[in-house]
Amino acid sequence: MNELTEEQQWMRAHIQPGNWLRVDADEELPPCLTGPIRTLAHMFQLSFSPEIVRRKEAGMLPEDFALWGAQMIQTEDAPKSVRLNDEIRGVMHVRMDRPVEKGEAATMSDLRNLVDFDVADDELDYGHCTVIFDGVGWRMFFNFQAGRGRSLSTMAKAEQFLEAARYSREQGHIGPTVDNLFSACELLSKARLTLNHSKAADNHRAISSAINAERRLGNVDSAFVELFNRMSRERYPARYGAYDEGTMPTSEELDLVQEEIALLRKATAHKGDDPSSKDDESAMLP
């Protein structure tokens, strides 16, 4: 019989009755814990273990309590909260390997085919880490971006202004094309800054300088920012000046903004909308 590794020995020593890890706050995790296992241990140490202990000591959990799922929710303006088992909220995508009827409950064995998990649509502004036991090991899903819901709403407005710019271009109206394209670029920049926790997202004048700083860091496409900068310079004369002989934005430039919207939406939207875009790690208990 093979001997247990150091990692397996540590995990065995910390597994509690009820399928959870007891990791004290002041305990230093050993170097043998690496990758997803280390992340899992940290999440139990920082969030899940303290909540389970608190509830047990308060008599809020039954004697036969067994953990199959835990979720840490982090809001921007409130302390984190921890949900256990049926308290977990979110959308789960499972690739079933058996015939199922609509509305049929999934079983523990079905969770081995879990593809992704994300928070519910009304909690997209929150960061989360969710762990789910599939009968063999723990599956772990996380996204610590905040403001995804607000960012998506702002992107939707940006797309409306982009549509208005396309229509104005088709009519040969240079000024309205520039004005609407500027608004689309500014809103899209605001959406990106919202995800980056930038206070500039709430400041009309600061958006331009902040998105240029993001470009210097390589966090946003330079061509998009250059277009935004040009529309910023040309917006005033396009709206108020004699701009009839100005330069009409090209269809390729409008397409560039559409591509930026699609790229940012892919990184922001509910994971179920794009299963290829997910943060997922599996941590198997010994």
Buried (B, 14 or more C-beta within 10 A) or exposed (E): EEEEEEBBBBBEEBBBEBEBBBBEEEEEBEEBBEEBBBBBBBBBBBBBBBBBBEBBEEEEBEEEBEBBBBBBBBEEEEEBBBBBBEEBBBBBBBEEEEEEEEEEEEEEEBBBBBBBBBBEBEBBBBBBBBBBBBEEBBBBBBBEBBBBBBBBBBBEBBBBBBBBBBEBBEEEBBBBBBBBBBBBBBBBBBBBBBBBEBEBBEEEEBBBEBBBBBBEEEEBBEBBBBBBBBBBEBBEEBEEEEBEEBEBBEEEBBEBBBEBBEBBBEEBBBBBEBEEBBBBBBBBBE
